[in-house]
Amino acid sequence: MNNIASSNNLSQIELEIKEFLSVPLKLKILRECLLYLFFKMTNNTADITVEKSTIHSTDGTSKTVYTVTVYKQKDVA
């Protein structure tokens, strides 16, 4: 019985560690995306589009989602 309790505690600890580590990674990715957009915007904003949409879930909550698309500029020779 002691081994089962120990195993359950370890699983819970592993889940908490994974959850803790996933948030900073998401923030780092978001930061990198924003930095990229700011650099693109200093040169030209014609190739950036932003779309806003709302997603509704079955439990009655909703989230606003922004989709940013950056188009690669084609070189004209």
N, CA, C, O and CB atoms as a CASP TS submission, in Angstrom:
PFRMAT TS
TARGET T0000
AUTHOR 0000-0000-0000
METHOD Language model
MODEL 1
PARENT N/A
ATOM      1  N   MET     1       0.817  -1.197   0.000  1.00  0.00           N
ATOM      2  CA  MET     1       0.000   0.000   0.000  1.00  0.00           C
ATOM      3  C   MET     1       0.855   1.253   0.000  1.00  0.00           C
ATOM      4  O   MET     1       0.506   2.256  -0.623  1.00  0.00           O
ATOM      5  CB  MET     1      -0.927   0.002   1.194  1.00  0.00           C
ATOM      6  N   ASN     2       1.964   1.192   0.694  1.00  0.00           N
ATOM      7  CA  ASN     2       2.857   2.331   0.746  1.00  0.00           C
ATOM      8  C   ASN     2       3.434   2.646  -0.632  1.00  0.00           C
ATOM      9  O   ASN     2       3.609   3.815  -0.976  1.00  0.00           O
ATOM     10  CB  ASN     2       3.978   2.073   1.740  1.00  0.00           C
ATOM     11  N   ASN     3       3.730   1.616  -1.423  1.00  0.00           N
ATOM     12  CA  ASN     3       4.242   1.822  -2.770  1.00  0.00           C
ATOM     13  C   ASN     3       3.212   2.482  -3.678  1.00  0.00           C
ATOM     14  O   ASN     3       3.567   3.307  -4.520  1.00  0.00           O
ATOM     15  CB  ASN     3       4.680   0.503  -3.364  1.00  0.00           C
ATOM     16  N   ILE     4       1.939   2.128  -3.514  1.00  0.00           N
ATOM     17  CA  ILE     4       0.868   2.717  -4.322  1.00  0.00           C
ATOM     18  C   ILE     4       0.728   4.194  -4.014  1.00  0.00           C
ATOM     19  O   ILE     4       0.625   5.011  -4.929  1.00  0.00           O
ATOM     20  CB  ILE     4      -0.466   1.993  -4.074  1.00  0.00           C
ATOM     21  N   ALA     5       0.723   4.548  -2.736  1.00  0.00           N
ATOM     22  CA  ALA     5       0.616   5.956  -2.342  1.00  0.00           C
ATOM     23  C   ALA     5       1.811   6.739  -2.854  1.00  0.00           C
ATOM     24  O   ALA     5       1.661   7.861  -3.337  1.00  0.00           O
ATOM     25  CB  ALA     5       0.509   6.090  -0.812  1.00  0.00           C
ATOM     26  N   SER     6       2.989   6.159  -2.752  1.00  0.00           N
ATOM     27  CA  SER     6       4.199   6.814  -3.239  1.00  0.00           C
ATOM     28  C   SER     6       4.131   7.019  -4.749  1.00  0.00           C
ATOM     29  O   SER     6       4.534   8.067  -5.253  1.00  0.00           O
ATOM     30  CB  SER     6       5.441   5.992  -2.871  1.00  0.00           C
ATOM     31  N   SER     7       3.621   6.019  -5.472  1.00  0.00           N
ATOM     32  CA  SER     7       3.492   6.108  -6.922  1.00  0.00           C
ATOM     33  C   SER     7       2.498   7.199  -7.323  1.00  0.00           C
ATOM     34  O   SER     7       2.738   7.943  -8.274  1.00  0.00           O
ATOM     35  CB  SER     7       3.054   4.758  -7.498  1.00  0.00           C
ATOM     36  N   ASN     8       1.377   7.292  -6.592  1.00  0.00           N
ATOM     37  CA  ASN     8       0.379   8.324  -6.876  1.00  0.00           C
ATOM     38  C   ASN     8       0.942   9.716  -6.618  1.00  0.00           C
ATOM     39  O   ASN     8       0.695  10.644  -7.388  1.00  0.00           O
ATOM     40  CB  ASN     8      -0.878   8.100  -6.029  1.00  0.00           C
ATOM     41  N   ASN     9       1.701   9.860  -5.528  1.00  0.00           N
ATOM     42  CA  ASN     9       2.301  11.158  -5.224  1.00  0.00           C
ATOM     43  C   ASN     9       3.293  11.560  -6.311  1.00  0.00           C
ATOM     44  O   ASN     9       3.345  12.723  -6.713  1.00  0.00           O
ATOM     45  CB  ASN     9       2.999  11.122  -3.855  1.00  0.00           C
ATOM     46  N   LEU    10       4.078  10.596  -6.784  1.00  0.00           N
ATOM     47  CA  LEU    10       5.045  10.880  -7.835  1.00  0.00           C
ATOM     48  C   LEU    10       4.339  11.308  -9.118  1.00  0.00           C
ATOM     49  O   LEU    10       4.792  12.237  -9.786  1.00  0.00           O
ATOM     50  CB  LEU    10       5.924   9.655  -8.096  1.00  0.00           C
ATOM     51  N   SER    11       3.245  10.649  -9.469  1.00  0.00           N
ATOM     52  CA  SER    11       2.489  11.025 -10.657  1.00  0.00           C
ATOM     53  C   SER    11       1.939  12.436 -10.523  1.00  0.00           C
ATOM     54  O   SER    11       1.977  13.208 -11.481  1.00  0.00           O
ATOM     55  CB  SER    11       1.351  10.037 -10.903  1.00  0.00           C
ATOM     56  N   GLN    12       1.434  12.776  -9.363  1.00  0.00           N
ATOM     57  CA  GLN    12       0.901  14.116  -9.127  1.00  0.00           C
ATOM     58  C   GLN    12       2.011  15.158  -9.223  1.00  0.00           C
ATOM     59  O   GLN    12       1.813  16.231  -9.794  1.00  0.00           O
ATOM     60  CB  GLN    12       0.216  14.191  -7.749  1.00  0.00           C
ATOM     61  N   ILE    13       3.162  14.845  -8.672  1.00  0.00           N
ATOM     62  CA  ILE    13       4.292  15.769  -8.737  1.00  0.00           C
ATOM     63  C   ILE    13       4.738  15.961 -10.187  1.00  0.00           C
ATOM     64  O   ILE    13       5.021  17.083 -10.606  1.00  0.00           O
ATOM     65  CB  ILE    13       5.467  15.251  -7.876  1.00  0.00           C
ATOM     66  N   GLU    14       4.799  14.879 -10.946  1.00  0.00           N
ATOM     67  CA  GLU    14       5.177  14.985 -12.348  1.00  0.00           C
ATOM     68  C   GLU    14       4.186  15.850 -13.128  1.00  0.00           C
ATOM     69  O   GLU    14       4.596  16.655 -13.964  1.00  0.00           O
ATOM     70  CB  GLU    14       5.270  13.597 -12.975  1.00  0.00           C
ATOM     71  N   LEU    15       2.899  15.692 -12.865  1.00  0.00           N
ATOM     72  CA  LEU    15       1.885  16.515 -13.535  1.00  0.00           C
ATOM     73  C   LEU    15       2.052  17.986 -13.183  1.00  0.00           C
ATOM     74  O   LEU    15       1.957  18.851 -14.054  1.00  0.00           O
ATOM     75  CB  LEU    15       0.476  16.043 -13.155  1.00  0.00           C
ATOM     76  N   GLU    16       2.298  18.270 -11.915  1.00  0.00           N
ATOM     77  CA  GLU    16       2.476  19.659 -11.498  1.00  0.00           C
ATOM     78  C   GLU    16       3.725  20.274 -12.115  1.00  0.00           C
ATOM     79  O   GLU    16       3.716  21.445 -12.495  1.00  0.00           O
ATOM     80  CB  GLU    16       2.551  19.749  -9.981  1.00  0.00           C
ATOM     81  N   ILE    17       4.791  19.503 -12.217  1.00  0.00           N
ATOM     82  CA  ILE    17       6.015  20.000 -12.840  1.00  0.00           C
ATOM     83  C   ILE    17       5.783  20.291 -14.318  1.00  0.00           C
ATOM     84  O   ILE    17       6.215  21.328 -14.820  1.00  0.00           O
ATOM     85  CB  ILE    17       7.159  18.988 -12.669  1.00  0.00           C
ATOM     86  N   LYS    18       5.106  19.387 -15.016  1.00  0.00           N
ATOM     87  CA  LYS    18       4.820  19.601 -16.436  1.00  0.00           C
ATOM     88  C   LYS    18       3.965  20.848 -16.637  1.00  0.00           C
ATOM     89  O   LYS    18       4.206  21.629 -17.558  1.00  0.00           O
ATOM     90  CB  LYS    18       4.114  18.373 -17.034  1.00  0.00           C
ATOM     91  N   GLU    19       2.967  21.035 -15.776  1.00  0.00           N
ATOM     92  CA  GLU    19       2.112  22.206 -15.890  1.00  0.00           C
ATOM     93  C   GLU    19       2.912  23.481 -15.636  1.00  0.00           C
ATOM     94  O   GLU    19       2.745  24.476 -16.340  1.00  0.00           O
ATOM     95  CB  GLU    19       0.936  22.109 -14.912  1.00  0.00           C
ATOM     96  N   PHE    20       3.774  23.444 -14.635  1.00  0.00           N
ATOM     97  CA  PHE    20       4.600  24.610 -14.299  1.00  0.00           C
ATOM     98  C   PHE    20       5.534  24.964 -15.449  1.00  0.00           C
ATOM     99  O   PHE    20       5.708  26.141 -15.766  1.00  0.00           O
ATOM    100  CB  PHE    20       5.414  24.344 -13.023  1.00  0.00           C
ATOM    101  N   LEU    21       6.133  23.962 -16.072  1.00  0.00           N
ATOM    102  CA  LEU    21       7.096  24.216 -17.133  1.00  0.00           C
ATOM    103  C   LEU    21       6.430  24.635 -18.437  1.00  0.00           C
ATOM    104  O   LEU    21       7.044  25.333 -19.244  1.00  0.00           O
ATOM    105  CB  LEU    21       7.939  22.990 -17.365  1.00  0.00           C
ATOM    106  N   SER    22       5.197  24.224 -18.655  1.00  0.00           N
ATOM    107  CA  SER    22       4.539  24.539 -19.917  1.00  0.00           C
ATOM    108  C   SER    22       4.171  26.018 -20.018  1.00  0.00           C
ATOM    109  O   SER    22       4.183  26.568 -21.119  1.00  0.00           O
ATOM    110  CB  SER    22       3.296  23.687 -20.081  1.00  0.00           C
ATOM    111  N   VAL    23       3.850  26.667 -18.923  1.00  0.00           N
ATOM    112  CA  VAL    23       3.441  28.072 -18.973  1.00  0.00           C
ATOM    113  C   VAL    23       4.593  28.974 -19.398  1.00  0.00           C
ATOM    114  O   VAL    23       4.411  29.779 -20.312  1.00  0.00           O
ATOM    115  CB  VAL    23       2.908  28.517 -17.614  1.00  0.00           C
ATOM    116  N   PRO    24       5.775  28.881 -18.781  1.00  0.00           N
ATOM    117  CA  PRO    24       6.861  29.739 -19.236  1.00  0.00           C
ATOM    118  C   PRO    24       7.228  29.509 -20.702  1.00  0.00           C
ATOM    119  O   PRO    24       7.586  30.460 -21.398  1.00  0.00           O
ATOM    120  CB  PRO    24       8.074  29.520 -18.373  1.00  0.00           C
ATOM    121  N   LEU    25       7.148  28.281 -21.178  1.00  0.00           N
ATOM    122  CA  LEU    25       7.463  28.000 -22.569  1.00  0.00           C
ATOM    123  C   LEU    25       6.475  28.716 -23.484  1.00  0.00           C
ATOM    124  O   LEU    25       6.874  29.291 -24.496  1.00  0.00           O
ATOM    125  CB  LEU    25       7.447  26.486 -22.834  1.00  0.00           C
ATOM    126  N   LYS    26       5.198  28.686 -23.138  1.00  0.00           N
ATOM    127  CA  LYS    26       4.198  29.377 -23.945  1.00  0.00           C
ATOM    128  C   LYS    26       4.461  30.879 -23.955  1.00  0.00           C
ATOM    129  O   LYS    26       4.305  31.526 -24.990  1.00  0.00           O
ATOM    130  CB  LYS    26       2.784  29.088 -23.416  1.00  0.00           C
ATOM    131  N   LEU    27       4.858  31.436 -22.820  1.00  0.00           N
ATOM    132  CA  LEU    27       5.158  32.860 -22.753  1.00  0.00           C
ATOM    133  C   LEU    27       6.393  33.213 -23.573  1.00  0.00           C
ATOM    134  O   LEU    27       6.441  34.273 -24.198  1.00  0.00           O
ATOM    135  CB  LEU    27       5.356  33.286 -21.308  1.00  0.00           C
ATOM    136  N   LYS    28       7.387  32.337 -23.575  1.00  0.00           N
ATOM    137  CA  LYS    28       8.580  32.575 -24.385  1.00  0.00           C
ATOM    138  C   LYS    28       8.237  32.570 -25.872  1.00  0.00           C
ATOM    139  O   LYS    28       8.723  33.408 -26.631  1.00  0.00           O
ATOM    140  CB  LYS    28       9.652  31.518 -24.084  1.00  0.00           C
ATOM    141  N   ILE    29       7.406  31.632 -26.275  1.00  0.00           N
ATOM    142  CA  ILE    29       6.999  31.565 -27.682  1.00  0.00           C
ATOM    143  C   ILE    29       6.219  32.814 -28.066  1.00  0.00           C
ATOM    144  O   ILE    29       6.446  33.382 -29.135  1.00  0.00           O
ATOM    145  CB  ILE    29       6.149  30.303 -27.947  1.00  0.00           C
ATOM    146  N   LEU    30       5.309  33.244 -27.210  1.00  0.00           N
ATOM    147  CA  LEU    30       4.535  34.454 -27.474  1.00  0.00           C
ATOM    148  C   LEU    30       5.454  35.663 -27.579  1.00  0.00           C
ATOM    149  O   LEU    30       5.280  36.500 -28.464  1.00  0.00           O
ATOM    150  CB  LEU    30       3.486  34.676 -26.374  1.00  0.00           C
ATOM    151  N   ARG    31       6.423  35.760 -26.689  1.00  0.00           N
ATOM    152  CA  ARG    31       7.369  36.885 -26.717  1.00  0.00           C
ATOM    153  C   ARG    31       8.139  36.899 -28.037  1.00  0.00           C
ATOM    154  O   ARG    31       8.308  37.953 -28.649  1.00  0.00           O
ATOM    155  CB  ARG    31       8.355  36.803 -25.522  1.00  0.00           C
ATOM    156  N   GLU    32       8.602  35.735 -28.472  1.00  0.00           N
ATOM    157  CA  GLU    32       9.347  35.658 -29.726  1.00  0.00           C
ATOM    158  C   GLU    32       8.471  36.072 -30.913  1.00  0.00           C
ATOM    159  O   GLU    32       8.931  36.765 -31.820  1.00  0.00           O
ATOM    160  CB  GLU    32       9.888  34.234 -29.937  1.00  0.00           C
ATOM    161  N   CYS    33       7.222  35.647 -30.899  1.00  0.00           N
ATOM    162  CA  CYS    33       6.298  36.028 -31.974  1.00  0.00           C
ATOM    163  C   CYS    33       6.075  37.534 -32.002  1.00  0.00           C
ATOM    164  O   CYS    33       6.080  38.149 -33.068  1.00  0.00           O
ATOM    165  CB  CYS    33       4.957  35.305 -31.808  1.00  0.00           C
ATOM    166  N   LEU    34       5.883  38.116 -30.842  1.00  0.00           N
ATOM    167  CA  LEU    34       5.664  39.566 -30.773  1.00  0.00           C
ATOM    168  C   LEU    34       6.895  40.340 -31.220  1.00  0.00           C
ATOM    169  O   LEU    34       6.781  41.332 -31.940  1.00  0.00           O
ATOM    170  CB  LEU    34       5.283  39.978 -29.353  1.00  0.00           C
ATOM    171  N   LEU    35       8.062  39.893 -30.798  1.00  0.00           N
ATOM    172  CA  LEU    35       9.284  40.560 -31.249  1.00  0.00           C
ATOM    173  C   LEU    35       9.420  40.501 -32.767  1.00  0.00           C
ATOM    174  O   LEU    35       9.791  41.485 -33.407  1.00  0.00           O
ATOM    175  CB  LEU    35      10.510  39.926 -30.589  1.00  0.00           C
ATOM    176  N   TYR    36       9.117  39.339 -33.331  1.00  0.00           N
ATOM    177  CA  TYR    36       9.179  39.195 -34.786  1.00  0.00           C
ATOM    178  C   TYR    36       8.218  40.162 -35.466  1.00  0.00           C
ATOM    179  O   TYR    36       8.567  40.805 -36.457  1.00  0.00           O
ATOM    180  CB  TYR    36       8.855  37.751 -35.199  1.00  0.00           C
ATOM    181  N   LEU    37       7.009  40.260 -34.928  1.00  0.00           N
ATOM    182  CA  LEU    37       6.025  41.171 -35.518  1.00  0.00           C
ATOM    183  C   LEU    37       6.473  42.619 -35.430  1.00  0.00           C
ATOM    184  O   LEU    37       6.315  43.375 -36.389  1.00  0.00           O
ATOM    185  CB  LEU    37       4.679  41.009 -34.833  1.00  0.00           C
ATOM    186  N   PHE    38       7.028  43.014 -34.295  1.00  0.00           N
ATOM    187  CA  PHE    38       7.484  44.397 -34.153  1.00  0.00           C
ATOM    188  C   PHE    38       8.604  44.710 -35.145  1.00  0.00           C
ATOM    189  O   PHE    38       8.636  45.798 -35.720  1.00  0.00           O
ATOM    190  CB  PHE    38       7.963  44.657 -32.715  1.00  0.00           C
ATOM    191  N   PHE    39       9.516  43.768 -35.347  1.00  0.00           N
ATOM    192  CA  PHE    39      10.573  43.983 -36.334  1.00  0.00           C
ATOM    193  C   PHE    39       9.991  44.085 -37.741  1.00  0.00           C
ATOM    194  O   PHE    39      10.428  44.920 -38.533  1.00  0.00           O
ATOM    195  CB  PHE    39      11.606  42.848 -36.270  1.00  0.00           C
ATOM    196  N   LYS    40       9.012  43.246 -38.058  1.00  0.00           N
ATOM    197  CA  LYS    40       8.368  43.304 -39.373  1.00  0.00           C
ATOM    198  C   LYS    40       7.646  44.628 -39.561  1.00  0.00           C
ATOM    199  O   LYS    40       7.684  45.211 -40.645  1.00  0.00           O
ATOM    200  CB  LYS    40       7.384  42.138 -39.546  1.00  0.00           C
ATOM    201  N   MET    41       6.991  45.103 -38.514  1.00  0.00           N
ATOM    202  CA  MET    41       6.201  46.325 -38.619  1.00  0.00           C
ATOM    203  C   MET    41       7.082  47.554 -38.826  1.00  0.00           C
ATOM    204  O   MET    41       6.633  48.539 -39.413  1.00  0.00           O
ATOM    205  CB  MET    41       5.350  46.503 -37.373  1.00  0.00           C
ATOM    206  N   THR    42       8.317  47.512 -38.358  1.00  0.00           N
ATOM    207  CA  THR    42       9.188  48.670 -38.566  1.00  0.00           C
ATOM    208  C   THR    42       9.561  48.809 -40.030  1.00  0.00           C
ATOM    209  O   THR    42       9.867  49.908 -40.493  1.00  0.00           O
ATOM    210  CB  THR    42      10.453  48.555 -37.711  1.00  0.00           C
ATOM    211  N   ASN    43       9.537  47.697 -40.765  1.00  0.00           N
ATOM    212  CA  ASN    43       9.887  47.743 -42.183  1.00  0.00           C
ATOM    213  C   ASN    43       8.676  47.962 -43.068  1.00  0.00           C
ATOM    214  O   ASN    43       8.678  48.843 -43.928  1.00  0.00           O
ATOM    215  CB  ASN    43      10.584  46.470 -42.587  1.00  0.00           C
ATOM    216  N   ASN    44       7.634  47.155 -42.857  1.00  0.00           N
ATOM    217  CA  ASN    44       6.479  47.214 -43.748  1.00  0.00           C
ATOM    218  C   ASN    44       5.323  46.468 -43.097  1.00  0.00           C
ATOM    219  O   ASN    44       5.476  45.326 -42.664  1.00  0.00           O
ATOM    220  CB  ASN    44       6.814  46.612 -45.148  1.00  0.00           C
ATOM    221  N   THR    45       4.165  47.119 -43.031  1.00  0.00           N
ATOM    222  CA  THR    45       3.006  46.460 -42.419  1.00  0.00           C
ATOM    223  C   THR    45       2.044  45.903 -43.463  1.00  0.00           C
ATOM    224  O   THR    45       1.004  45.350 -43.106  1.00  0.00           O
ATOM    225  CB  THR    45       2.267  47.436 -41.514  1.00  0.00           C
ATOM    226  N   ALA    46       2.374  46.039 -44.742  1.00  0.00           N
ATOM    227  CA  ALA    46       1.451  45.580 -45.786  1.00  0.00           C
ATOM    228  C   ALA    46       1.312  44.067 -45.810  1.00  0.00           C
ATOM    229  O   ALA    46       0.314  43.551 -46.313  1.00  0.00           O
ATOM    230  CB  ALA    46       1.917  46.066 -47.143  1.00  0.00           C
ATOM    231  N   ASP    47       2.294  43.345 -45.275  1.00  0.00           N
ATOM    232  CA  ASP    47       2.251  41.891 -45.340  1.00  0.00           C
ATOM    233  C   ASP    47       1.857  41.240 -44.019  1.00  0.00           C
ATOM    234  O   ASP    47       2.162  40.070 -43.787  1.00  0.00           O
ATOM    235  CB  ASP    47       3.585  41.369 -45.774  1.00  0.00           C
ATOM    236  N   ILE    48       1.174  41.997 -43.148  1.00  0.00           N
ATOM    237  CA  ILE    48       0.708  41.469 -41.865  1.00  0.00           C
ATOM    238  C   ILE    48      -0.800  41.659 -41.776  1.00  0.00           C
ATOM    239  O   ILE    48      -1.299  42.761 -42.003  1.00  0.00           O
ATOM    240  CB  ILE    48       1.429  42.169 -40.668  1.00  0.00           C
ATOM    241  N   THR    49      -1.535  40.590 -41.445  1.00  0.00           N
ATOM    242  CA  THR    49      -2.972  40.716 -41.199  1.00  0.00           C
ATOM    243  C   THR    49      -3.296  40.166 -39.813  1.00  0.00           C
ATOM    244  O   THR    49      -2.672  39.214 -39.345  1.00  0.00           O
ATOM    245  CB  THR    49      -3.793  39.971 -42.292  1.00  0.00           C
ATOM    246  N   VAL    50      -4.276  40.778 -39.173  1.00  0.00           N
ATOM    247  CA  VAL    50      -4.719  40.337 -37.848  1.00  0.00           C
ATOM    248  C   VAL    50      -6.225  40.089 -37.930  1.00  0.00           C
ATOM    249  O   VAL    50      -6.981  40.963 -38.356  1.00  0.00           O
ATOM    250  CB  VAL    50      -4.369  41.404 -36.729  1.00  0.00           C
ATOM    251  N   GLU    51      -6.650  38.909 -37.525  1.00  0.00           N
ATOM    252  CA  GLU    51      -8.072  38.568 -37.507  1.00  0.00           C
ATOM    253  C   GLU    51      -8.489  38.258 -36.074  1.00  0.00           C
ATOM    254  O   GLU    51      -7.780  37.563 -35.347  1.00  0.00           O
ATOM    255  CB  GLU    51      -8.372  37.358 -38.444  1.00  0.00           C
ATOM    256  N   LYS    52      -9.627  38.773 -35.683  1.00  0.00           N
ATOM    257  CA  LYS    52     -10.150  38.536 -34.338  1.00  0.00           C
ATOM    258  C   LYS    52     -11.385  37.652 -34.435  1.00  0.00           C
ATOM    259  O   LYS    52     -12.279  37.903 -35.243  1.00  0.00           O
ATOM    260  CB  LYS    52     -10.486  39.878 -33.620  1.00  0.00           C
ATOM    261  N   SER    53     -11.427  36.612 -33.602  1.00  0.00           N
ATOM    262  CA  SER    53     -12.606  35.746 -33.573  1.00  0.00           C
ATOM    263  C   SER    53     -12.879  35.327 -32.137  1.00  0.00           C
ATOM    264  O   SER    53     -11.997  35.378 -31.280  1.00  0.00           O
ATOM    265  CB  SER    53     -12.411  34.500 -34.484  1.00  0.00           C
ATOM    266  N   THR    54     -14.105  34.915 -31.893  1.00  0.00           N
ATOM    267  CA  THR    54     -14.508  34.465 -30.565  1.00  0.00           C
ATOM    268  C   THR    54     -14.904  33.006 -30.648  1.00  0.00           C
ATOM    269  O   THR    54     -15.682  32.606 -31.514  1.00  0.00           O
ATOM    270  CB  THR    54     -15.674  35.326 -30.003  1.00  0.00           C
ATOM    271  N   ILE    55     -14.360  32.220 -29.741  1.00  0.00           N
ATOM    272  CA  ILE    55     -14.671  30.794 -29.687  1.00  0.00           C
ATOM    273  C   ILE    55     -15.534  30.544 -28.463  1.00  0.00           C
ATOM    274  O   ILE    55     -15.165  30.913 -27.348  1.00  0.00           O
ATOM    275  CB  ILE    55     -13.373  29.924 -29.646  1.00  0.00           C
ATOM    276  N   HIS    56     -16.687  29.916 -28.673  1.00  0.00           N
ATOM    277  CA  HIS    56     -17.610  29.605 -27.587  1.00  0.00           C
ATOM    278  C   HIS    56     -17.534  28.108 -27.281  1.00  0.00           C
ATOM    279  O   HIS    56     -17.547  27.278 -28.190  1.00  0.00           O
ATOM    280  CB  HIS    56     -19.067  30.026 -27.955  1.00  0.00           C
ATOM    281  N   SER    57     -17.457  27.776 -26.002  1.00  0.00           N
ATOM    282  CA  SER    57     -17.421  26.361 -25.636  1.00  0.00           C
ATOM    283  C   SER    57     -18.780  25.934 -25.092  1.00  0.00           C
ATOM    284  O   SER    57     -19.650  26.768 -24.840  1.00  0.00           O
ATOM    285  CB  SER    57     -16.308  26.089 -24.594  1.00  0.00           C
ATOM    286  N   THR    58     -18.950  24.643 -24.918  1.00  0.00           N
ATOM    287  CA  THR    58     -20.239  24.101 -24.487  1.00  0.00           C
ATOM    288  C   THR    58     -20.569  24.458 -23.043  1.00  0.00           C
ATOM    289  O   THR    58     -21.735  24.405 -22.650  1.00  0.00           O
ATOM    290  CB  THR    58     -20.248  22.596 -24.650  1.00  0.00           C
ATOM    291  N   ASP    59     -19.568  24.822 -22.245  1.00  0.00           N
ATOM    292  CA  ASP    59     -19.849  25.177 -20.850  1.00  0.00           C
ATOM    293  C   ASP    59     -20.236  26.646 -20.681  1.00  0.00           C
ATOM    294  O   ASP    59     -20.377  27.128 -19.557  1.00  0.00           O
ATOM    295  CB  ASP    59     -18.641  24.870 -19.988  1.00  0.00           C
ATOM    296  N   GLY    60     -20.407  27.360 -21.803  1.00  0.00           N
ATOM    297  CA  GLY    60     -20.876  28.735 -21.741  1.00  0.00           C
ATOM    298  C   GLY    60     -19.774  29.776 -21.719  1.00  0.00           C
ATOM    299  O   GLY    60     -20.065  30.971 -21.774  1.00  0.00           O
ATOM    300  N   THR    61     -18.533  29.367 -21.641  1.00  0.00           N
ATOM    301  CA  THR    61     -17.439  30.329 -21.641  1.00  0.00           C
ATOM    302  C   THR    61     -17.030  30.637 -23.080  1.00  0.00           C
ATOM    303  O   THR    61     -17.312  29.876 -24.005  1.00  0.00           O
ATOM    304  CB  THR    61     -16.232  29.792 -20.829  1.00  0.00           C
ATOM    305  N   SER    62     -16.370  31.754 -23.235  1.00  0.00           N
ATOM    306  CA  SER    62     -15.881  32.118 -24.563  1.00  0.00           C
ATOM    307  C   SER    62     -14.491  32.722 -24.437  1.00  0.00           C
ATOM    308  O   SER    62     -14.120  33.270 -23.399  1.00  0.00           O
ATOM    309  CB  SER    62     -16.848  33.110 -25.262  1.00  0.00           C
ATOM    310  N   LYS    63     -13.741  32.607 -25.509  1.00  0.00           N
ATOM    311  CA  LYS    63     -12.393  33.148 -25.554  1.00  0.00           C
ATOM    312  C   LYS    63     -12.230  33.931 -26.839  1.00  0.00           C
ATOM    313  O   LYS    63     -12.761  33.557 -27.885  1.00  0.00           O
ATOM    314  CB  LYS    63     -11.329  32.027 -25.448  1.00  0.00           C
ATOM    315  N   THR    64     -11.491  35.018 -26.745  1.00  0.00           N
ATOM    316  CA  THR    64     -11.162  35.790 -27.926  1.00  0.00           C
ATOM    317  C   THR    64      -9.816  35.300 -28.449  1.00  0.00           C
ATOM    318  O   THR    64      -8.845  35.177 -27.703  1.00  0.00           O
ATOM    319  CB  THR    64     -11.129  37.318 -27.614  1.00  0.00           C
ATOM    320  N   VAL    65      -9.786  35.027 -29.744  1.00  0.00           N
ATOM    321  CA  VAL    65      -8.569  34.516 -30.367  1.00  0.00           C
ATOM    322  C   VAL    65      -8.149  35.482 -31.466  1.00  0.00           C
ATOM    323  O   VAL    65      -8.950  35.861 -32.320  1.00  0.00           O
ATOM    324  CB  VAL    65      -8.784  33.077 -30.938  1.00  0.00           C
ATOM    325  N   TYR    66      -6.895  35.869 -31.429  1.00  0.00           N
ATOM    326  CA  TYR    66      -6.335  36.713 -32.476  1.00  0.00           C
ATOM    327  C   TYR    66      -5.414  35.861 -33.334  1.00  0.00           C
ATOM    328  O   TYR    66      -4.504  35.204 -32.829  1.00  0.00           O
ATOM    329  CB  TYR    66      -5.573  37.935 -31.874  1.00  0.00           C
ATOM    330  N   THR    67      -5.660  35.882 -34.633  1.00  0.00           N
ATOM    331  CA  THR    67      -4.807  35.147 -35.558  1.00  0.00           C
ATOM    332  C   THR    67      -3.999  36.162 -36.351  1.00  0.00           C
ATOM    333  O   THR    67      -4.552  37.000 -37.063  1.00  0.00           O
ATOM    334  CB  THR    67      -5.646  34.222 -36.505  1.00  0.00           C
ATOM    335  N   VAL    68      -2.692  36.072 -36.218  1.00  0.00           N
ATOM    336  CA  VAL    68      -1.793  36.985 -36.918  1.00  0.00           C
ATOM    337  C   VAL    68      -1.104  36.214 -38.028  1.00  0.00           C
ATOM    338  O   VAL    68      -0.491  35.173 -37.794  1.00  0.00           O
ATOM    339  CB  VAL    68      -0.750  37.621 -35.944  1.00  0.00           C
ATOM    340  N   THR    69      -1.215  36.740 -39.242  1.00  0.00           N
ATOM    341  CA  THR    69      -0.578  36.104 -40.384  1.00  0.00           C
ATOM    342  C   THR    69       0.469  37.058 -40.943  1.00  0.00           C
ATOM    343  O   THR    69       0.175  38.217 -41.238  1.00  0.00           O
ATOM    344  CB  THR    69      -1.624  35.715 -41.472  1.00  0.00           C
ATOM    345  N   VAL    70       1.680  36.562 -41.084  1.00  0.00           N
ATOM    346  CA  VAL    70       2.754  37.350 -41.678  1.00  0.00           C
ATOM    347  C   VAL    70       3.126  36.686 -42.995  1.00  0.00           C
ATOM    348  O   VAL    70       3.543  35.528 -43.024  1.00  0.00           O
ATOM    349  CB  VAL    70       3.996  37.460 -40.717  1.00  0.00           C
ATOM    350  N   TYR    71       2.969  37.432 -44.085  1.00  0.00           N
ATOM    351  CA  TYR    71       3.275  36.906 -45.398  1.00  0.00           C
ATOM    352  C   TYR    71       4.715  37.230 -45.758  1.00  0.00           C
ATOM    353  O   TYR    71       5.190  38.345 -45.537  1.00  0.00           O
ATOM    354  CB  TYR    71       2.312  37.469 -46.448  1.00  0.00           C
ATOM    355  N   LYS    72       5.383  36.266 -46.300  1.00  0.00           N
ATOM    356  CA  LYS    72       6.757  36.467 -46.725  1.00  0.00           C
ATOM    357  C   LYS    72       6.775  37.361 -47.960  1.00  0.00           C
ATOM    358  O   LYS    72       6.047  37.121 -48.923  1.00  0.00           O
ATOM    359  CB  LYS    72       7.452  35.114 -47.012  1.00  0.00           C
ATOM    360  N   GLN    73       7.602  38.380 -47.921  1.00  0.00           N
ATOM    361  CA  GLN    73       7.663  39.309 -49.031  1.00  0.00           C
ATOM    362  C   GLN    73       8.460  38.696 -50.172  1.00  0.00           C
ATOM    363  O   GLN    73       9.543  38.146 -49.971  1.00  0.00           O
ATOM    364  CB  GLN    73       8.281  40.643 -48.590  1.00  0.00           C
ATOM    365  N   LYS    74       7.905  38.803 -51.367  1.00  0.00           N
ATOM    366  CA  LYS    74       8.581  38.259 -52.544  1.00  0.00           C
ATOM    367  C   LYS    74       9.541  39.308 -53.107  1.00  0.00           C
ATOM    368  O   LYS    74       9.215  40.489 -53.223  1.00  0.00           O
ATOM    369  CB  LYS    74       7.548  37.819 -53.626  1.00  0.00           C
ATOM    370  N   ASP    75      10.721  38.832 -53.447  1.00  0.00           N
ATOM    371  CA  ASP    75      11.696  39.722 -54.073  1.00  0.00           C
ATOM    372  C   ASP    75      11.340  39.902 -55.542  1.00  0.00           C
ATOM    373  O   ASP    75      11.059  38.937 -56.252  1.00  0.00           O
ATOM    374  CB  ASP    75      13.138  39.165 -53.922  1.00  0.00           C
ATOM    375  N   VAL    76      11.358  41.142 -55.978  1.00  0.00           N
ATOM    376  CA  VAL    76      11.048  41.432 -57.375  1.00  0.00           C
ATOM    377  C   VAL    76      12.368  41.782 -58.061  1.00  0.00           C
ATOM    378  O   VAL    76      13.080  42.698 -57.650  1.00  0.00           O
ATOM    379  CB  VAL    76       9.989  42.607 -57.511  1.00  0.00           C
ATOM    380  N   ALA    77      12.668  41.038 -59.101  1.00  0.00           N
ATOM    381  CA  ALA    77      13.938  41.274 -59.800  1.00  0.00           C
ATOM    382  C   ALA    77      13.758  42.194 -60.971  1.00  0.00           C
ATOM    383  O   ALA    77      14.725  42.499 -61.670  1.00  0.00           O
ATOM    384  CB  ALA    77      14.543  39.971 -60.268  1.00  0.00           C
TER
END
